[in-house]
């Protein structure tokens, strides 16, 4: 079913689920997916890809394969059952040549959104505040209708018209610079005596971002735009930039000016102080670079402000891409 395998799960650890805790007590933490009458085996994923678990791995960690119908197996992640493929499950026996395959994603900012209150306030859904590793859980029940991938058996490709392009997303996440981790930003602060104290809770300008650029300064970022299909529709540029200062001496309520430039396309806005700015701009395909495209973020000195510090969270570009995927394996 799958031709390329970049990742292999090599170990499991047994997770004991204490039945003394009720589903009601866990509901607020989104643990309603747990069936406390089942056993769960936990394993960790740190990289997105397609994974295979063979029978030897399952046997070595003590899973009683001889008593389990493979059609009863399930895998859960992020509070939901995920689809899996099990080779040879139709005979109801997990033979030594059988295996489980599934697509898994590393941890990103999906759970952090709850800290910020909403997706609108979340500055970076692509990067976790704490870790890139996430736990997946293997279990089994008595059902033979668990989530499975559908195997496509039609190999008569000549009857289909090939597409010219696909839409590809390239994302650059700016949490490291020059080999070091970039600073963690506390977001807006208030003065308490001689100290600055961050506000309670998670503000939309708090998190791991790129090192800042200051008033009158700029940063240019390069993003991969290889093999654009030039007869397609416009590309879409998206980014999040955070204001990381507030000039309290300004007599007006606007003290920051952000400009984002790509070729002749300019996206421009003004705002006040600490704020999360969502950049959304269509880009003509003829402005994309052959291999990479440069995007410049600038803090414009046009408002009379004494300070206007800004930091980039991420940059994303979505564009029509030919079917040449540069030799990628995943």
HELIX and SHEET records of a PDB file:
HELIX    1   1 UNK A   23  UNK A   26  1                                   4    
HELIX    2   2 UNK A   27  UNK A   29  5                                   3    
HELIX    3   3 UNK A   55  UNK A   60  1                                   6    
HELIX    4   4 UNK A   65  UNK A   67  5                                   3    
HELIX    5   5 UNK A   70  UNK A   72  5                                   3    
HELIX    6   6 UNK A   89  UNK A   91  5                                   3    
HELIX    7   7 UNK A  113  UNK A  116  1                                   4    
HELIX    8   8 UNK A  157  UNK A  159  5                                   3    
HELIX    9   9 UNK A  285  UNK A  287  5                                   3    
SHEET    1   A 5 UNK A  13  UNK A  15  0                                        
SHEET    2   A 5 UNK A  40  UNK A  45 -1                                        
SHEET    3   A 5 UNK A 134  UNK A 140 -1                                        
SHEET    4   A 5 UNK A  73  UNK A  77 -1                                        
SHEET    5   A 5 UNK A  80  UNK A  82 -1                                        
SHEET    1   B 3 UNK A  49  UNK A  54  0                                        
SHEET    2   B 3 UNK A  99  UNK A 104 -1                                        
SHEET    3   B 3 UNK A  85  UNK A  86 -1                                        
SHEET    1   C 4 UNK A 166  UNK A 173  0                                        
SHEET    2   C 4 UNK A 310  UNK A 321 -1                                        
SHEET    3   C 4 UNK A 235  UNK A 243 -1                                        
SHEET    4   C 4 UNK A 276  UNK A 283 -1                                        
SHEET    1   D 2 UNK A 176  UNK A 177  0                                        
SHEET    2   D 2 UNK A 180  UNK A 181 -1                                        
SHEET    1   E 2 UNK A 184  UNK A 185  0                                        
SHEET    2   E 2 UNK A 207  UNK A 208 -1                                        
SHEET    1   F 2 UNK A 189  UNK A 192  0                                        
SHEET    2   F 2 UNK A 195  UNK A 198 -1                                        
SHEET    1   G 4 UNK A 218  UNK A 224  0                                        
SHEET    2   G 4 UNK A 292  UNK A 299 -1                                        
SHEET    3   G 4 UNK A 256  UNK A 262 -1                                        
SHEET    4   G 4 UNK A 265  UNK A 271 -1                                        
END                                                                             
